[in-house]
Amino acid sequence: MKFGSVGAVIAAASKKDAVPLLKVGSIPIVRRIVLTLQQAGAFPIVVVTGTEELEVTRQVAPLGVVFIKNTECEKPELFSSVKLGLSYLQGKCDRVVFTPVNAPMFFAQTLQTLFSCDADIIIPTYDGRGGHPIVLSSKILPRILAYSGSDGLRGAVRQCDGRRQRIAVPDAGVLMSVHNEPQLRQHLQEHNASLLTPSVKISIDKENMFLNSRLKLLLFLIADLCSVRQACLHMGLSYQKAWDMINRLERELGYAVVTRQHGGKNGGNTCLTDEGRQLMYAFQHYENEVRGFAQQRFDALFRETGLIG
């Protein structure tokens, strides 16, 4: 099923190499990347976890991301995490952004530049050198997932026959990694400036909130997985909390959002009703329109007047 136009994968699993909780500024790098991807409009964002899994989940679950655990995280192979994330997003998005968690300093504006290109493989460059994130079209994902050579993602991309484009961007962050912390900290002020955006928390309320972005993600995952329990595992949400959210939503709406089928070999299925699916997509469309309007007004009232930015 379709989630969005552009999804994203953050590889944060390797216990040997990944440092998702390293703070640059006041926030961990995994949170910094999620905020950048969300600013560029990516949905869903998949975080492939392994190292420090519980704390990584605690840090970014409230932002509304999908978690997939790499059980091979003791090994340093990045490509196993890449495959997990791309496999999950296959068929759900037209394009996928990929970045390792150790490359946290690219700009959302850089992503927008990459999105404006219609090639199948898009690589940002700075000073003639390729970096991250890279953008992949959905049609080449099967070829990448089928690759079994020894050269990881680089080899998988090289053997794809899709159209590729290297795009020069004015963003040194595409080359930066956690292996050079002084460089990251020198770039911090500029990156923080790039994160400046209106923060709009969108919900639908009566006496209390009954529909928001996190519940929207829960509905998408239920539609995809046909299981509330599996949806909860993928988004760092407790099972009881999920049902509380669903039951409150249905009470306020006056109609069923999910169908419940108890029993069976796997404990029964939970799927969205037709109305639930319509509601899920309508709220996603509403979010996009509200955030687009908020950004336009922010730019006009604050950026263009020089009051902020």
Backbone hydrogen bonds in HBPLUS format (Angstrom, degrees):
<---DONOR---> <-ACCEPTOR-->    atom                        ^
c    i                          cat <-CA-CA->   ^        H-A-AA   ^      H-
h    n   atom  resd res      DA  || num        DHA   H-A  angle D-A-AA Bond
n    s   type  num  typ     dist DA aas  dist angle  dist       angle   num
A0003-PHE N   A0092-LYS O   2.81 MM  89  5.15 168.9  1.82 135.2 138.5     1
A0004-GLY N   A0092-LYS O   3.38 MM  88  6.77 151.9  2.46 153.7 161.6     2
A0094-ASP N   A0005-SER O   2.97 MM  89  5.17 136.1  2.17 119.7 132.2     3
A0095-ARG N   A0005-SER O   3.11 MM  90  6.46 143.0  2.25 153.3 163.3     4
A0043-PHE N   A0006-VAL O   2.82 MM  37  6.09 158.2  1.86 156.7 160.7     5
A0007-GLY N   A0095-ARG O   2.98 MM  88  6.33 162.8  2.01 156.1 152.1     6
A0097-VAL N   A0007-GLY O   2.86 MM  90  6.25 158.0  1.91 139.4 144.6     7
A0008-ALA N   A0044-PRO O   2.98 MM  36  6.44 146.0  2.10 157.9 159.3     8
A0046-VAL N   A0008-ALA O   2.77 MM  38  5.96 173.5  1.77 149.2 151.4     9
A0009-VAL N   A0097-VAL O   2.75 MM  88  6.17 150.1  1.83 161.4 171.8    10
A0099-THR N   A0009-VAL O   3.07 MM  90  6.47 151.8  2.15 164.1 173.0    11
A0010-ILE N   A0046-VAL O   2.81 MM  36  6.19 158.6  1.85 166.4 171.9    12
A0048-VAL N   A0010-ILE O   2.91 MM  38  6.16 166.9  1.93 164.7 169.1    13
A0011-ALA N   A0099-THR O   3.17 MM  88  6.57 155.2  2.24 141.8 149.4    14
A0101-VAL N   A0011-ALA O   2.92 MM  90  5.57 160.1  1.96 148.2 141.8    15
A0012-ALA N   A0048-VAL O   2.88 MM  36  5.50 148.7  1.98 146.1 156.0    16
A0051-THR N   A0013-ALA O   2.94 MM  38  5.22 133.0  2.17 113.5 127.6    17
A0018-ALA N   A0014-SER O   2.95 MM   4  5.13 140.6  2.11 128.9 141.4    18
A0015-LYS N   A0073-CYS O   2.91 MM  58  5.74 176.5  1.91 150.5 151.1    19
A0022-LEU N   A0019-VAL O   3.12 MM   3  5.60 170.0  2.13 120.4 122.7    20
A0030-VAL N   A0020-PRO O   3.13 MM  10  5.02 157.9  2.18 151.9 145.0    21
A0029-ILE N   A0022-LEU O   2.85 MM   7  5.85 139.2  2.01 152.5 160.6    22
A0024-VAL N   A0027-ILE O   3.28 MM   3  6.20 152.8  2.36 161.7 154.0    23
A0031-ARG N   A0028-PRO O   3.13 MM   3  5.47 123.2  2.47 104.4 117.5    24
A0032-ARG N   A0028-PRO O   3.07 MM   4  6.40 154.9  2.13 149.1 157.0    25
A0033-ILE N   A0029-ILE O   2.97 MM   4  6.21 157.6  2.02 151.5 155.5    26
A0034-VAL N   A0030-VAL O   3.13 MM   4  6.32 162.9  2.16 143.6 148.3    27
A0035-LEU N   A0031-ARG O   2.98 MM   4  6.19 165.4  2.00 153.7 157.0    28
A0036-THR N   A0032-ARG O   3.09 MM   4  6.30 155.3  2.15 143.8 150.6    29
A0037-LEU N   A0033-ILE O   2.89 MM   4  6.15 164.8  1.91 159.0 162.4    30
A0038-GLN N   A0034-VAL O   2.89 MM   4  6.08 160.6  1.93 153.5 159.0    31
A0039-GLN N   A0035-LEU O   2.94 MM   4  6.08 153.0  2.02 143.6 151.1    32
A0040-ALA N   A0036-THR O   3.16 MM   4  6.45 140.4  2.32 140.4 150.4    33
A0040-ALA N   A0037-LEU O   3.15 MM   3  5.14 125.9  2.46  93.2 106.9    34
A0042-ALA N   A0037-LEU O   3.05 MM   5  5.50 167.9  2.06 149.1 145.1    35
A0041-GLY N   A0038-GLN O   2.95 MM   3  4.93 153.5  2.02 101.3 109.9    36
A0066-VAL N   A0045-ILE O   2.85 MM  21  6.06 173.5  1.86 161.2 163.5    37
A0047-VAL N   A0066-VAL O   2.76 MM  19  6.12 164.0  1.79 170.9 176.1    38
A0068-ILE N   A0047-VAL O   3.13 MM  21  6.35 159.2  2.17 144.9 146.3    39
A0049-THR N   A0068-ILE O   2.82 MM  19  6.07 146.0  1.94 143.1 154.0    40
A0070-ASN N   A0049-THR O   2.84 MM  21  5.95 171.5  1.85 161.8 162.0    41
A0056-VAL N   A0052-GLU O   2.99 MM   4  6.13 162.7  2.02 161.7 167.4    42
A0057-THR N   A0053-GLU O   2.94 MM   4  6.11 160.9  1.97 151.3 156.5    43
A0058-ARG N   A0054-LEU O   2.98 MM   4  6.22 156.4  2.04 142.1 148.8    44
A0059-GLN N   A0055-GLU O   2.96 MM   4  6.13 151.1  2.04 146.8 153.9    45
A0060-VAL N   A0056-VAL O   3.18 MM   4  6.44 156.2  2.24 152.9 157.2    46
A0061-ALA N   A0057-THR O   2.83 MM   4  5.32 149.4  1.93 152.0 155.1    47
A0063-LEU N   A0060-VAL O   2.97 MM   3  5.34 148.3  2.07 111.2 121.1    48
A0064-GLY N   A0061-ALA O   3.00 MM   3  5.51 165.4  2.02 119.1 123.9    49
A0067-PHE N   A0234-HIS O   2.53 MM 167  4.79 165.0  1.55 142.9 148.4    50
A0075-LYS N   A0072-GLU O   2.97 MM   3  5.82 159.6  2.02 125.4 130.8    51
A0081-SER N   A0078-LEU O   3.04 MM   3  5.56 127.4  2.32 111.7 123.9    52
A0082-VAL N   A0078-LEU O   3.12 MM   4  6.46 155.9  2.18 147.6 155.1    53
A0083-LYS N   A0079-PHE O   2.90 MM   4  6.10 163.7  1.93 151.2 154.1    54
A0084-LEU N   A0080-SER O   3.16 MM   4  6.37 155.4  2.22 139.9 146.1    55
A0085-GLY N   A0081-SER O   3.07 MM   4  6.32 168.3  2.09 155.6 157.6    56
A0086-LEU N   A0082-VAL O   2.89 MM   4  6.07 172.8  1.90 160.8 163.2    57
A0087-SER N   A0083-LYS O   2.82 MM   4  5.72 156.4  1.87 145.7 152.8    58
A0088-TYR N   A0084-LEU O   3.13 MM   4  6.31 154.8  2.20 141.7 147.8    59
A0089-LEU N   A0085-GLY O   3.15 MM   4  6.41 155.1  2.21 146.8 153.3    60
A0090-GLN N   A0086-LEU O   2.93 MM   4  5.96 121.5  2.29 143.0 156.8    61
A0092-LYS N   A0089-LEU O   2.88 MM   3  5.16 163.8  1.90 133.0 135.3    62
A0138-SER N   A0094-ASP O   2.89 MM  44  5.23 151.7  1.97 147.0 139.1    63
A0096-VAL N   A0136-LEU O   2.83 MM  40  5.26 153.3  1.90 151.3 160.2    64
A0136-LEU N   A0096-VAL O   2.85 MM  40  5.26 164.1  1.88 151.1 156.2    65
A0098-PHE N   A0134-ILE O   2.88 MM  36  5.47 162.5  1.91 159.5 165.0    66
A0134-ILE N   A0098-PHE O   3.06 MM  36  5.47 155.8  2.12 151.6 156.2    67
A0103-ALA N   A0100-PRO O   3.15 MM   3  5.79 156.1  2.21 122.3 123.0    68
A0178-VAL N   A0102-ASN O   3.04 MM  76  5.40 135.3  2.25 142.7 152.4    69
A0110-THR N   A0107-PHE O   3.13 MM   3  5.14 129.2  2.40  93.6 106.4    70
A0111-LEU N   A0107-PHE O   3.34 MM   4  6.80 151.2  2.43 140.8 147.2    71
A0112-GLN N   A0108-ALA O   3.04 MM   4  6.44 154.8  2.10 149.4 156.1    72
A0113-THR N   A0109-GLN O   3.06 MM   4  6.35 149.0  2.15 141.3 149.3    73
A0114-LEU N   A0110-THR O   2.98 MM   4  6.33 156.2  2.03 150.6 157.0    74
A0115-PHE N   A0111-LEU O   2.83 MM   4  6.11 154.1  1.89 153.0 160.7    75
A0116-SER N   A0112-GLN O   3.20 MM   4  6.40 131.5  2.45 137.0 147.9    76
A0116-SER N   A0113-THR O   3.20 MM   3  5.30 137.4  2.39  96.9 108.4    77
A0117-CYS N   A0114-LEU O   3.13 MM   3  5.62 163.0  2.16 113.4 118.8    78
A0120-ASP N   A0163-ARG O   2.68 MM  43  5.10 135.7  1.87 131.6 146.1    79
A0137-SER N   A0120-ASP O   2.85 MM  17  4.72 148.9  1.95 139.8 140.9    80
A0121-ILE N   A0163-ARG O   3.00 MM  42  6.38 141.5  2.16 149.2 154.8    81
A0165-GLN N   A0121-ILE O   2.77 MM  44  6.21 155.0  1.83 167.3 174.7    82
A0122-ILE N   A0135-VAL O   2.91 MM  13  5.05 160.8  1.95 151.9 155.9    83
A0135-VAL N   A0122-ILE O   3.00 MM  13  5.05 162.5  2.03 143.7 149.4    84
A0123-ILE N   A0165-GLN O   2.94 MM  42  6.37 160.8  1.98 156.9 162.9    85
A0167-ILE N   A0123-ILE O   2.88 MM  44  6.19 158.3  1.92 150.7 157.9    86
A0131-GLY N   A0124-PRO O   2.92 MM   7  5.75 147.2  2.03 165.5 165.4    87
A0125-THR N   A0167-ILE O   2.80 MM  42  5.76 149.1  1.89 143.5 140.4    88
A0169-VAL N   A0125-THR O   2.93 MM  44  6.05 163.3  1.96 173.7 168.2    89
A0126-TYR N   A0129-ARG O   2.92 MM   3  5.40 151.5  2.00 145.2 149.7    90
A0129-ARG N   A0126-TYR O   3.10 MM   3  5.40 169.9  2.11 114.4 116.9    91
A0132-HIS N   A0174-VAL O   3.01 MM  42  5.03 153.9  2.08 140.6 139.7    92
A0140-ILE N   A0137-SER O   3.30 MM   3  5.99 157.4  2.36 115.6 120.8    93
A0141-LEU N   A0138-SER O   3.21 MM   3  5.36 155.3  2.27 104.9 112.3    94
A0143-ARG N   A0140-ILE O   3.14 MM   3  5.46 121.7  2.49 105.7 119.2    95
A0144-ILE N   A0140-ILE O   3.17 MM   4  6.52 157.3  2.22 153.4 160.2    96
A0145-LEU N   A0141-LEU O   2.86 MM   4  6.04 165.4  1.88 162.3 166.0    97
A0146-ALA N   A0142-PRO O   3.01 MM   4  6.07 136.4  2.21 137.8 148.7    98
A0147-TYR N   A0144-ILE O   3.21 MM   3  5.34 153.6  2.28 102.3 110.2    99
A0155-GLY N   A0151-ASP O   3.01 MM   4  4.63 159.8  2.05 117.8 119.2   100
A0156-ALA N   A0152-GLY O   2.98 MM   4  6.29 156.5  2.04 150.2 157.7   101
A0157-VAL N   A0153-LEU O   2.85 MM   4  6.00 162.8  1.88 155.0 158.2   102
A0158-ARG N   A0154-ARG O   2.97 MM   4  6.10 155.0  2.03 143.0 150.6   103
A0159-GLN N   A0155-GLY O   3.15 MM   4  6.35 148.2  2.25 146.2 152.0   104
A0160-CYS N   A0157-VAL O   3.14 MM   3  5.33 156.6  2.20 105.8 113.1   105
A0174-VAL N   A0171-ASP O   3.29 MM   3  6.17 172.3  2.30 122.2 123.6   106
A0175-LEU N   A0172-ALA O   3.09 MM   3  5.86 165.3  2.12 122.3 126.7   107
A0176-MET N   A0173-GLY O   3.21 MM   3  5.03 151.7  2.29  98.2 106.6   108
A0180-ASN N   A0177-SER O   3.19 MM   3  6.08 166.5  2.21 122.5 124.5   109
A0183-GLN N   A0180-ASN O   3.11 MM   3  5.49 121.6  2.47 106.4 119.9   110
A0184-LEU N   A0180-ASN O   3.15 MM   4  6.55 152.2  2.23 147.4 155.9   111
A0184-LEU N   A0181-GLU O   3.02 MM   3  4.94 113.1  2.49  95.4 111.9   112
A0185-ARG N   A0181-GLU O   2.95 MM   4  6.22 162.3  1.98 161.0 164.8   113
A0186-GLN N   A0182-PRO O   2.99 MM   4  6.21 146.8  2.10 143.2 152.3   114
A0187-HIS N   A0183-GLN O   3.09 MM   4  6.29 139.7  2.26 140.5 150.9   115
A0187-HIS N   A0184-LEU O   3.07 MM   3  5.11 126.1  2.37  94.5 108.8   116
A0188-LEU N   A0185-ARG O   3.27 MM   3  4.90 153.2  2.34  92.9 100.9   117
A0191-HIS N   A0187-HIS O   2.99 MM   4  6.22 157.1  2.04 154.7 162.2   118
A0192-ASN N   A0188-LEU O   2.78 MM   4  5.99 165.0  1.80 162.3 166.0   119
A0193-ALA N   A0189-GLN O   3.02 MM   4  6.22 151.7  2.10 141.6 149.2   120
A0194-SER N   A0190-GLU O   3.11 MM   4  6.40 142.6  2.25 138.3 148.0   121
A0194-SER N   A0191-HIS O   3.01 MM   3  4.99 120.0  2.38  94.0 109.4   122
A0195-LEU N   A0191-HIS O   3.13 MM   4  6.48 131.2  2.38 141.8 154.7   123
A0195-LEU N   A0192-ASN O   3.08 MM   3  5.11 135.0  2.30  95.9 108.5   124
A0196-LEU N   A0193-ALA O   3.21 MM   3  5.39 159.0  2.25 104.0 110.4   125
A0204-ILE N   A0211-LEU O   2.78 MM   7  5.17 146.6  1.89 148.9 157.7   126
A0210-PHE N   A0204-ILE O   2.97 MM   6  6.10 176.6  1.98 164.6 163.5   127
A0206-LYS N   A0208-ASN O   3.04 MM   2  5.14 161.1  2.08 128.4 132.3   128
A0216-LYS N   A0212-ASN O   2.98 MM   4  6.26 149.5  2.07 147.5 157.1   129
A0217-LEU N   A0213-SER O   3.04 MM   4  6.38 155.1  2.11 146.7 151.6   130
A0218-LEU N   A0214-ARG O   3.03 MM   4  6.36 155.0  2.10 143.6 150.6   131
A0219-LEU N   A0215-LEU O   2.95 MM   4  6.26 154.5  2.01 149.6 155.5   132
A0220-PHE N   A0216-LYS O   3.00 MM   4  6.35 156.6  2.05 151.1 157.6   133
A0221-LEU N   A0217-LEU O   2.95 MM   4  6.21 160.2  1.98 154.0 159.0   134
A0222-ILE N   A0218-LEU O   2.92 MM   4  6.14 153.1  1.99 148.9 156.5   135
A0223-ALA N   A0219-LEU O   2.93 MM   4  6.11 162.1  1.96 150.0 154.9   136
A0224-ASP N   A0220-PHE O   2.99 MM   4  6.21 144.2  2.12 140.6 150.7   137
A0225-LEU N   A0221-LEU O   2.75 MM   4  5.80 165.4  1.77 152.9 156.8   138
A0226-CYS N   A0222-ILE O   2.70 MM   4  4.96 145.1  1.82 138.5 144.1   139
A0270-THR N   A0226-CYS O   3.12 MM  44  4.95 165.0  2.14 108.3 113.0   140
A0231-ALA N   A0227-SER O   3.04 MM   4  6.13 154.5  2.11 139.0 146.7   141
A0232-CYS N   A0228-VAL O   2.92 MM   4  6.14 155.2  1.99 150.2 156.0   142
A0233-LEU N   A0229-ARG O   3.12 MM   4  6.43 156.3  2.18 146.1 152.0   143
A0234-HIS N   A0230-GLN O   3.10 MM   4  6.32 143.6  2.24 144.5 153.9   144
A0234-HIS N   A0231-ALA O   3.18 MM   3  5.16 125.3  2.49  93.6 107.5   145
A0235-MET N   A0232-CYS O   3.15 MM   3  5.30 151.3  2.24 102.2 110.8   146
A0236-GLY N   A0232-CYS O   3.00 MM   4  5.86 111.7  2.48 152.2 163.5   147
A0237-LEU N   A0232-CYS O   3.19 MM   5  4.78 169.2  2.20 133.6 136.5   148
A0242-ALA N   A0238-SER O   2.98 MM   4  6.25 154.5  2.05 149.8 156.9   149
A0243-TRP N   A0239-TYR O   3.17 MM   4  6.51 161.8  2.20 150.6 153.9   150
A0244-ASP N   A0240-GLN O   2.94 MM   4  6.20 152.2  2.02 147.4 156.0   151
A0245-MET N   A0241-LYS O   2.97 MM   4  6.22 155.4  2.03 149.6 155.5   152
A0246-ILE N   A0242-ALA O   2.96 MM   4  6.27 158.8  2.00 151.1 157.0   153
A0247-ASN N   A0243-TRP O   2.83 MM   4  5.90 170.2  1.84 151.9 155.1   154
A0248-ARG N   A0244-ASP O   3.03 MM   4  6.09 160.9  2.06 144.7 150.1   155
A0249-LEU N   A0245-MET O   3.03 MM   4  6.15 157.9  2.08 143.1 149.5   156
A0250-GLU N   A0246-ILE O   2.96 MM   4  6.25 163.7  1.99 155.7 159.2   157
A0251-ARG N   A0247-ASN O   2.98 MM   4  6.20 155.8  2.04 147.9 154.6   158
A0252-GLU N   A0248-ARG O   3.04 MM   4  6.25 163.7  2.07 152.8 156.4   159
A0253-LEU N   A0249-LEU O   2.96 MM   4  6.14 152.5  2.03 149.6 157.8   160
A0254-GLY N   A0250-GLU O   2.84 MM   4  5.73 153.9  1.90 146.0 152.7   161
A0273-THR N   A0257-VAL O   2.92 MM  16  5.38 164.0  1.94 125.8 128.9   162
A0259-THR N   A0271-CYS O   2.71 MM  12  5.33 153.6  1.78 150.5 158.2   163
A0271-CYS N   A0259-THR O   3.21 MM  12  5.33 147.7  2.32 139.0 147.1   164
A0261-GLN N   A0269-ASN O   2.95 MM   8  5.21 153.6  2.02 172.4 172.2   165
A0269-ASN N   A0261-GLN O   2.96 MM   8  5.21 120.0  2.33 132.8 147.7   166
A0267-GLY N   A0264-GLY O   3.15 MM   3  5.16 167.6  2.16 109.6 111.1   167
A0277-ARG N   A0273-THR O   2.96 MM   4  6.25 155.8  2.02 152.8 158.1   168
A0278-GLN N   A0274-ASP O   3.01 MM   4  6.26 159.1  2.05 147.7 153.4   169
A0279-LEU N   A0275-GLU O   2.88 MM   4  6.04 156.9  1.93 146.8 153.4   170
A0280-MET N   A0276-GLY O   2.99 MM   4  6.16 157.6  2.04 145.0 150.6   171
A0281-TYR N   A0277-ARG O   3.16 MM   4  6.43 165.9  2.18 152.3 154.2   172
A0282-ALA N   A0278-GLN O   2.89 MM   4  5.99 154.6  1.96 147.5 155.7   173
A0283-PHE N   A0279-LEU O   2.90 MM   4  6.07 159.1  1.95 152.6 157.1   174
A0284-GLN N   A0280-MET O   3.13 MM   4  6.35 154.0  2.20 140.9 148.2   175
A0285-HIS N   A0281-TYR O   2.94 MM   4  6.17 159.0  1.99 148.2 153.4   176
A0286-TYR N   A0282-ALA O   2.89 MM   4  6.08 156.8  1.95 146.0 153.0   177
A0287-GLU N   A0283-PHE O   2.85 MM   4  6.07 160.9  1.89 151.6 155.9   178
A0288-ASN N   A0284-GLN O   3.09 MM   4  6.35 165.5  2.12 149.8 152.9   179
A0289-GLU N   A0285-HIS O   3.05 MM   4  6.31 159.5  2.09 151.1 156.3   180
A0290-VAL N   A0286-TYR O   2.94 MM   4  6.13 167.9  1.96 157.2 160.5   181
A0291-ARG N   A0287-GLU O   2.92 MM   4  6.05 169.6  1.93 158.5 161.4   182
A0292-GLY N   A0288-ASN O   2.97 MM   4  6.01 150.6  2.06 139.4 148.0   183
A0293-PHE N   A0289-GLU O   2.97 MM   4  6.18 159.0  2.02 149.0 154.2   184
A0294-ALA N   A0290-VAL O   2.87 MM   4  6.08 160.5  1.91 149.9 155.8   185
A0295-GLN N   A0291-ARG O   2.96 MM   4  6.11 154.9  2.03 144.4 150.3   186
A0296-GLN N   A0292-GLY O   3.10 MM   4  6.35 157.8  2.15 145.3 151.0   187
A0297-ARG N   A0293-PHE O   2.99 MM   4  6.27 165.2  2.02 157.5 160.6   188
A0298-PHE N   A0294-ALA O   2.88 MM   4  5.98 153.6  1.95 144.6 152.7   189
A0299-ASP N   A0295-GLN O   2.95 MM   4  6.10 164.0  1.97 149.3 153.2   190
A0300-ALA N   A0296-GLN O   3.04 MM   4  6.28 160.1  2.08 145.9 151.5   191
A0301-LEU N   A0297-ARG O   2.86 MM   4  5.90 164.9  1.88 151.8 155.8   192
A0302-PHE N   A0298-PHE O   2.87 MM   4  5.55 153.8  1.93 147.5 153.5   193
A0303-ARG N   A0298-PHE O   3.38 MM   5  6.82 156.5  2.44 139.2 145.9   194
A0304-GLU N   A0299-ASP O   2.79 MM   5  5.90 169.9  1.80 173.2 171.4   195
A0307-LEU N   A0302-PHE O   2.98 MM   5  4.98 124.5  2.30 146.5 154.3   196
A0308-ILE N   A0302-PHE O   3.26 MM   6  5.17 167.2  2.27 118.3 117.5   197
A0306-GLY N   A0303-ARG O   3.03 MM   3  5.13 150.9  2.11 102.5 111.8   198
